[in-house]
Amino acid sequence: MIETILHKDIPFDEGNYQLIEYLDNYQIADGKKVKVKEIGKKIALTNAFFFDYLKEYHIPTAFLRKDGENSLKFSTYQEYPFRIKILNSADKRNSKIFGMKEGSELNLPIFEFHYGCGKESVISESHLIAFDLCNPEDMKLITRICSKINAVLKSFFERRNETLAEVCCHFGKYEDKVFLIGDFSPASLKIFPKDESVKWTNPYKLSSAAEVKKYTEHLFNIASVK
């Protein structure tokens, strides 16, 4: 995942805004941290593009605007301590459970709720509600927003001859409003080319700085093409 710095002590507007700075450090699957030149700048630009794109479809986000070369400005929010992984293709875990070929396209998306960073992080909606991590009304709203995000992004990538295999969504809340937060980095956005003859980088197997850089640039280039 991309390393970030959260700046909350902003001397204006009574602290209603915060900055997220994206660094050139990335943690790969084995926990090792690698340095990737200009990855912070490119992920910041990619994030800004997708947040603005989703706003066009009336999806609520906390994103306000780009601020500096590798920083984004967001509204203040309290982050929910869970994430929703939306799967349109069978990942390694589900392919083993259901006896499917890894990467097989699903007829309907899977919404997985994850809590914590351990291997056994999958939980259910009832866990979140029972342990007061989210109330039922917000849970319904978050699920609806996720469905819309998935539909919009699937269509976006299909028009570019790419398959959206997975997108991971994080949410925050300020007063009574729920917002999409998080990022669109290699850790949260997995896409594959529809043309099997095209040479590509597997986003599930990024084990070096070079592979992280190549996949990040692929996402960046897609976001840069209007």
KEVORO-10894 format. One record per atom (N, C-alpha, C, CB): residue in three letters; z, y, x. Coordinates in steps of 0.02 Angstrom, whole numbers, plus 50000, padded with zeros to 5 digits. Glycine has a CB too. Example, Ala and Ser with C-alpha at 12.3 -4.5 7.8 and 13.67 -1.06 7.14 Angstrom:
2
Ala503904971650660
Ala503904977550615
Ala503904983550660
Ala504524977650565
Ser503544988850642
Ser503574994750684
Ser503945000250645
Ser502864997050704
END
This chain:
226
Met500004994150042
Met500005000050000
Met500005006250044
Met500615000049952
Ile499755011850016
Ile499725018050053
Ile500415021150059
Ile499235022950018
Glu500575023850117
Glu501215027150127
Glu501165034350104
Glu501435026850202
Thr501675036550067
Thr501665043350039
Thr502325046850053
Thr501535043149964
Ile502315053450047
Ile502915057550050
Ile502945061649986
Ile502925062250114
Leu503505061349951
Leu503595065049889
Leu503965071549905
Leu503975060949836
His503665077149888
His503975083749899
His504195086549832
His503475088549935
Lys504845086849821
Lys505105089349757
Lys505345096549763
Lys505665085049733
Asp505535098749823
Asp505815105449832
Asp505265110549840
Asp506285105549893
Ile504915111849785
Ile504365116649786
Ile504635123349760
Ile503765114149743
Pro504575128649799
Pro504895135149782
Pro504515139249730
Pro504975139149844
Phe504335136249673
Phe504025140149620
Phe504085136349554
Phe503285141649636
Asp503995139949500
Asp503985136949432
Asp504595132749416
Asp503365132749425
Glu505165134449445
Glu505805131349428
Glu505795123749436
Glu505985133049357
Gly505415121449484
Gly505425114249500
Gly505085109849450
Gly506115112049507
Asn504615112549411
Asn504265108449362
Asn503675104649391
Asn504015112749306
Tyr503575105249456
Tyr503015101849489
Tyr503265098249552
Tyr502465106849507
Gln502865093549573
Gln503015089949635
Gln502365088249671
Gln503435083549622
Leu502405087649736
Leu501815085949777
Leu501895078949804
Leu501725090949834
Ile501345075149804
Ile501335068749838
Ile500835069249895
Ile501145062949788
Glu501075068049955
Glu500655068350015
Glu500485061250036
Glu501025072250073
Tyr499845060050046
Tyr499605053350064
Tyr499485053150140
Tyr498945051550025
Leu499825048550173
Leu499785048050245
Leu499245043150267
Leu500465045850274
Asp499125042850332
Asp498615038350359
Asp498905031550379
Asp498275041550419
Asn499445029550346
Asn499765023150358
Asn499695018650297
Asn500515023950377
Tyr499545012350308
Tyr499455007650253
Tyr499795001050269
Tyr498695006450239
Gln500164998450220
Gln500524992150229
Gln500094986450201
Gln501214992250195
Ile499894981850244
Ile499474976250222
Ile499914970550196
Ile499034973850280
Ala499594965150175
Ala499924959750138
Ala500534956850173
Ala499444954350125
Asp500524956150239
Asp501084952950274
Asp501644957850290
Asp500834949850338
Gly501604963850263
Gly502124968850275
Gly502004973150336
Gly502774965550280
Lys501494971450374
Lys501334975250435
Lys501024981950416
Lys500854971250480
Lys501224987250452
Lys500954993850439
Lys500404995350489
Lys501514999150443
Val499824997650464
Val499264999250507
Val499065006550498
Val498654994650492
Lys498795009450550
Lys498555016350548
Lys497815016250533
Lys498695020050616
Val497615020150482
Val496915020450462
Val496705027750459
Val496805016950392
Lys496245029650502
Lys496045036650508
Lys495765039350442
Lys495525037450563
Glu496055044950420
Glu495835048750361
Glu495915044950295
Glu495115050650369
Ile496295039550294
Ile496375035950231
Ile496775040050180
Ile496735029250243
Gly497255044050205
Gly497645048250159
Gly497215053250123
Gly498195051850198
Lys496775056450160
Lys496315061350130
Lys495855058150079
Lys495895064750185
Lys495575052250096
Lys495095049050052
Lys495425046149989
Lys494735043450089
Ile496035043649997
Ile496385041049937
Ile496595046849892
Ile497005036949958
Ala496795052549922
Ala496975058349881
Ala496365060649840
Ala497215064149927
Leu495785060949871
Leu495175063049836
Leu494975057949782
Leu494605064049885
Thr495035051549799
Thr494875046249750
Thr495345046549691
Thr494915039349783
Asn495995047549704
Asn496485048149650
Asn496315054049605
Asn497185048849679
Ala496175059749636
Ala496025065849598
Ala495425064649552
Ala495885071749645
Phe494915061249578
Phe494315059849538
Phe494495055549477
Phe493785056249580
Phe494845050049488
Phe494975045549432
Phe495475048449381
Phe495245038849458
Phe495965052249405
Phe496415055549357
Phe496035060449314
Phe496995059149395
Asp495605064449344
Asp495205069249306
Asp494725065649259
Asp494815073849353
Tyr494445060149282
Tyr493975056349240
Tyr494335053549179
Tyr493665050549281
Leu494925050749188
Leu495305047949132
Leu495525053449083
Leu495915044049157
Lys495665059349109
Lys495855064949066
Lys495295066649017
Lys496025071149108
Glu494675065749039
Glu494105067148995
Glu494105062648933
Glu493445066249033
Tyr494455057048938
Tyr494515052448881
Tyr495205053048847
Tyr494395045148905
His495525058648859
His496165060248827
His496715055348844
His496075060548751
Ile496695052848905
Ile497235048648930
Ile497745053148966
Ile496965043048979
Pro498365053148944
Pro498865057748973
Pro499055055849044
Pro499485058048929
Thr498985060449090
Thr499185059349160
Thr499625065149183
Thr498575058449206
Ala500045063849232
Ala500465069149261
Ala500095073149314
Ala501095066149291
Phe499485071049331
Phe499095074449383
Phe498875081449361
Phe498485070249402
Leu498955086249407
Leu498755093049393
Leu498135095049433
Leu499325097849407
Arg498185094549499
Arg497615096449541
Arg497745094449614
Arg497475104049536
Lys497215094749653
Lys497265093549724
Lys497605099449757
Lys496565092349756
Asp497995098149808
Asp498365103449843
Asp498355101949918
Asp499105104049817
Gly497905105149954
Gly497845103750025
Gly497375097850036
Gly498525102250055
Glu497315095850099
Glu496835090750117
Glu497015083850092
Glu496755090550191
Asn497655082150093
Asn497855075350075
Asn498455075150028
Asn498015071350138
Ser498525080249986
Ser499085080649940
Ser498845082149869
Ser499595085949962
Leu499215079549820
Leu499065080749750
Leu499675083549716
Leu498825074349714
Lys499565087949667
Lys500115090949630
Lys500175087449562
Lys500005098549621
Phe500785085649545
Phe500935082249481
Phe501475086049444
Phe501145074949494
Ser501485085149378
Ser502045087549338
Ser502655083449357
Ser501895087049262
Thr503235086249346
Thr503855082549357
Thr503915076849306
Thr504475087249352
Tyr504165071149327
Tyr504245065449282
Tyr504785060849310
Tyr503575061649273
Gln505045056649266
Gln505495051249284
Gln505095044849281
Gln506135051049238
Glu505015041449337
Glu504585035549339
Glu504925029549307
Glu504395033849411
Tyr504555025849266
Tyr504795019549239
Tyr504825014449297
Tyr504335016949181
Pro505345010249299
Pro505435005649356
Pro505034999249350
Pro506165003949364
Phe504454999549320
Phe504034993549314
Phe503304995849317
Phe504174989649247
Arg502864991049324
Arg502144992449326
Arg501784987349283
Arg501874992349399
Ile501184989149261
Ile500784984649220
Ile500144983049258
Ile500614987849151
Lys500054976649272
Lys499454974349306
Lys498974971749253
Lys499624968849360
Ile498394974949249
Ile497884972949200
Ile497364968749237
Ile497554979149166
Leu497274962549214
Leu496814957949246
Leu496224956449201
Leu497174951349264
Asn495624957649226
Asn495004955749191
Asn494684949549221
Asn494514961549192
Ser494954947449278
Ser494734941349312
Ser495344937449332
Ser494274943049374
Ala495274930849338
Ala495844926649356
Ala496024927749430
Ala495684919149343
Asp496634929949442
Asp496854930549512
Asp497114923849536
Asp497404936049518
Lys497354923649598
Lys497574917349628
Lys498134914049588
Lys497814918549699
Arg498614917949566
Arg499194915249529
Arg498964912149463
Arg499704920749516
Asn498584915849424
Asn498384913349358
Asn497864907749363
Asn498094918949317
Ser497454907849414
Ser496964902449421
Ser497314895849435
Ser496474904049478
Lys497874896049471
Lys498264889949484
Lys498614887449421
Lys498774891149540
Ile498894892149384
Ile499264890249323
Ile498804887149270
Ile499614896349294
Phe498214890249261
Phe497774888149206
Phe497174884149228
Phe497544894249169
Gly497144882349292
Gly496614878049316
Gly495924881249313
Gly496604871749277
Met495894887749326
Met495264891349325
Met495044892849397
Met495314897749284
Lys494404894049405
Lys494154896249469
Lys494374903449482
Lys493384895649473
Glu494644904749540
Glu494864911449557
Glu494274916249553
Glu495184911649627
Gly494394921849519
Gly493864926749511
Gly493464926049447
Gly493394926449568
Ser493614920649408
Ser493254919649345
Ser493404925349296
Ser493454912849313
Glu492884927749263
Glu492974933249215
Glu493324930749153
Glu492294936349197
Leu493804934649128
Leu494194932749069
Leu493874935749006
Leu494924935149076
Asn493934932148951
Asn493664934648887
Asn494044940748863
Asn493684929148834
Leu494694940748875
Leu495124946448857
Leu495574947948917
Leu495554944848794
Pro495774954148926
Pro496194955848984
Pro496904953148976
Pro496214963348993
Ile497214951749033
Ile497924949849035
Ile498314956049055
Ile498044943949086
Phe498854957349018
Phe499314962849036
Phe499944959649065
Phe499474967448974
Glu500044960349129
Glu500644957649162
Glu501124963249177
Glu500454953849227
Phe501754962249159
Phe502284967149174
Phe502644964749237
Phe502774968049114
His502714969249285
His503034967549348
His503634972149361
His502534967849407
Tyr504164969149387
Tyr504774972949404
Tyr504994970949473
Tyr505344971749351
Gly505084975749518
Gly505274974249586
Gly504684972349629
Gly505784968549587
Cys504824970749692
Cys504294969349741
Cys504294962149765
Cys504364973949800
Gly504714957849736
Gly504744950949757
Gly504164946849730
Gly505384947849734
Lys504104940649754
Lys503564936249732
Lys503634934549657
Lys503554929849773
Glu504254934049633
Glu504364932349563
Glu504504938749524
Glu504964927349555
Ser504024943149521
Ser504124949649490
Ser503874950049418
Ser503784954949530
Val503534944849394
Val503254944949326
Val503804944249274
Val502724939349317
Ile503814948849226
Ile504304948749172
Ile503934949849106
Ile504874954149183
Ser504314950049052
Ser504014951148986
Ser504224957948958
Ser504214945548937
Glu503884960048905
Glu504074966248872
Glu504794965948847
Glu503604967648813
Ser505004960048824
Ser505684959448797
Ser506214960448852
Ser505774952648763
His506054958448914
His506514959848969
His506624967348976
His506234956849036
Leu506074971048975
Leu506114978348985
Leu506524981648930
Leu505414981348988
Ile506424979348869
Ile506794982348813
Ile507524980048813
Ile506454980348746
Ala507644973648826
Ala508334970948825
Ala508764974148879
Ala508314963348835
Phe508474975748936
Phe508854978648991
Phe508794986348993
Phe508624975749057
Asp508574989148937
Asp508534996448929
Asp508114999848983
Asp509234999448930
Leu507584996549004
Leu507124999549052
Leu506575003449017
Leu506824994149098
Cys506485002048953
Cys505985005548912
Cys506145004348839
Cys505255003248930
Asn506075009548797
Asn506215008448726
Asn505585005748691
Asn506445015048692
Pro505655002648633
Pro505084999548599
Pro504515004248584
Pro505324996448535
Glu504665010448565
Glu504145015248549
Glu503725017048610
Glu504445021648519
Asp504065018248667
Asp503695019848728
Asp503295013748752
Asp504185022048783
Met503565007848742
Met503215001748763
Met502555001048725
Met503654995548752
Lys502575002348659
Lys501955001948619
Lys501445007048643
Lys502115003048545
Leu501695013148658
Leu501245018448681
Leu500945016648748
Leu501625025048685
Ile501355014248794
Ile501115012448861
Ile500585006948857
Ile501695010148905
Thr500705002048814
Thr500214996548806
Thr499554999148778
Thr500494991148759
Arg499585003748730
Arg498975006748703
Arg498595010648757
Arg499135011248643
Ile498965014448796
Ile498655018348850
Ile498315013748900
Ile499175022848885
Cys498655008248917
Cys498375003348964
Cys497715000448938
Cys498874997648977
Ser497694998948873
Ser497084996248843
Ser496505001248850
Ser497194994548769
Lys496665007548839
Lys496145012748844
Lys495925013748916
Lys496405019348815
Ile496405013748963
Ile496245014449034
Ile495775008849055
Ile496885014449077
Asn495945002849035
Asn495534997049055
Asn494824997549027
Asn495864990549031
Ala494764999548964
Ala494105000148933
Ala493685005448968
Ala494175001748858
Val493995011148982
Val493635016649014
Val493415014749085
Val494065022949016
Leu493865011849124
Leu493705010149193
Leu493215004349198
Leu494335008549232
Lys493284999449153
Lys492804993849153
Lys492094996449142
Lys492984988749098
Ser492025000849094
Ser491365003749079
Ser491115007849138
Ser491405008049016
Phe491555011649169
Phe491375015749227
Phe491085011449283
Phe491985019649253
Phe491425006049299
Phe491205001849355
Phe490594997649336
Phe491764997249377
Glu490554995549274
Glu489964991649252
Glu489324995749260
Glu490044989449180
Arg489365002249246
Arg488775006549254
Arg488575007349327
Arg488915013449223
Arg489035005549371
Arg488895005949443
Arg488814998949473
Arg489455009649479
Asn488694994149430
Asn488564987149449
Asn489154984049486
Asn487944986849494
Glu489754985949465
Glu490374983149493
Glu490794980149437
Glu490774988749530
Thr491184975149454
Thr491654971949407
Thr492364974249422
Thr491604964249411
Leu492704976749371
Leu493404978649378
Leu493824972349369
Leu493614984149327
Ala494064969549424
Ala494474963449421
Ala495194964949402
Ala494444959749487
Glu495454970549428
Glu496164971949418
Glu496294979449427
Glu496594967949467
Val496734982049386
Val496994988849396
Val497744988649380
Val496624994049351
Cys498134991749422
Cys498864991849414
Cys499074998849394
Cys499224989649480
Cys499434999349338
Cys499625005849310
Cys500375007049315
Cys499405006249237
His500555013149334
His501245015449335
His501315021249287
His501475017549408
Phe501905021949258
Phe501995027149208
Phe502645031049222
Phe502005024249138
Gly502645037249198
Gly503235041449203
Gly503335045149137
Gly503165046449261
Lys503925048149130
Lys504075051749068
Lys504425058249083
Lys504515047349021
Tyr504225063449047
Tyr504565069949051
Tyr504695072348981
Tyr504135075149092
Glu505335073248965
Glu505555074848897
Glu505295069348850
Glu505285081848875
Asp504855070848803
Asp504625065648757
Asp503915063448771
Asp504675068148685
Lys503645065248830
Lys502945063648845
Lys502905058148898
Lys502585069948869
Val502455053448887
Val502325047948934
Val501675049348970
Val502315041048897
Phe501675048449036
Phe501085049949077
Phe500895044149121
Phe501205056149119
Leu500245043449134
Leu500015039049187
Leu500145042349254
Leu499255037349179
Ile500445038649302
Ile500555041249369
Ile500255036149418
Ile501335042549383
Gly500545035349477
Gly500305030249524
Gly499695032549562
Gly500155023849487
Asp499265027749580
Asp498665029549619
Asp498095024649605
Asp498825029549694
Phe497545025949638
Phe496945021649633
Phe496745019649704
Phe496355025349597
Ser497225016649738
Ser497145014549807
Ser496915007149809
Ser497805015449847
Pro496775004549869
Pro496594997349874
Pro497124992649845
Pro496464995649945
Ala497754994849845
Ala498294990549818
Ala498284990149742
Ala498964993149841
Ser498004995049709
Ser498044995349636
Ser497374994549601
Ser498355001749615
Leu496824994849638
Leu496164994449607
Leu495744989349643
Leu495825001449607
Lys495574983949609
Lys495174978549639
Lys494504977949603
Lys495564971749635
Ile493964979049640
Ile493304978449611
Ile492854973949654
Ile492984985449603
Phe492354971049621
Phe491884966549654
Phe491174968449634
Phe492034959149638
Pro490684967649677
Pro489984968949658
Pro489734963549611
Pro489534969449720
Lys489344965449560
Lys489054960549515
Lys488504956549549
Lys488764964049453
Asp488164959649597
Asp487644956349635
Asp487964952149690
Asp487144961549665
Glu487954945649683
Glu488284941149730
Glu487974941249799
Glu488284934149703
Ser487364943849805
Ser487034944149870
Ser487264950049912
Ser486284944349861
Val487624954649881
Val487864960649916
Val488464958849959
Val488054966249866
Lys488464961150021
Lys489024960050066
Lys489604964550044
Lys488834961350140
Trp490194961650037
Trp490764965550012
Trp491404963550047
Trp490834964649937
Thr491914967750038
Thr492574966550066
Thr493034964450010
Thr492854972950101
Asn493354958650017
Asn493804955949966
Asn494454960049964
Asn493964948449978
Pro494584963749910
Pro495184968049907
Pro495834964149906
Pro495154972449847
Tyr495804957649892
Tyr496404953549892
Tyr496574950949962
Tyr496324947649844
Lys496124952050010
Lys496224949350077
Lys496124954650131
Lys495744943550090
Leu496454960350121
Leu496414965750170
Leu496944964650223
Leu496504972750136
Ser496744961950280
Ser497234959850331
Ser497174963850396
Ser497144952650347
Ser496774969150396
Ser496704973150457
Ser496554980350437
Ser496154970350503
Ala496644984950485
Ala496494991950473
Ala495754992850456
Ala496684996250534
Ala495324989050490
Ala494604989650478
Ala494424987650407
Ala494224985250528
Glu494734982350381
Glu494584980150313
Glu494844985150261
Glu494874973150300
Val495444987750274
Val495724992850229
Val495274998950228
Val496444994750251
Lys495055001050286
Lys494615006950291
Lys493965005850254
Lys494475008650364
Lys493664999950263
Lys493024998550231
Lys493074998550155
Lys492754991750256
Tyr493594995350128
Tyr493674995050056
Tyr493855001850027
Tyr494204989850036
Thr494275005650063
Thr494455012350041
Thr493835016750038
Thr494975015550089
Glu493405016250088
Glu492785020250089
Glu492325018150032
Glu492435019450156
His492335011750014
His491925009449957
His492165012749893
His491975001649950
Leu492815012849880
Leu493085016249821
Leu492935023749823
Leu493835015149815
Phe493025026649882
Phe492905033849892
Phe492175035649877
Phe493095036049963
Asn491725031549901
Asn491005032949891
Asn490815032449817
Asn490585028149932
Ile491105027549782
Ile490975026849711
Ile491225032949673
Ile491295020449682
Ala491825035249692
Ala492125041149659
Ala491745047549677
Ala492855041849679
Ser491395047549733
Ser491045053549756
Ser490355054249724
Ser490975053549831
Val490095048749696
Val489425048849667
Val489485050749593
Val489065041849674
Lys489255056549576
Lys489305058949507
Lys488715056449465
Lys489335066649505
END
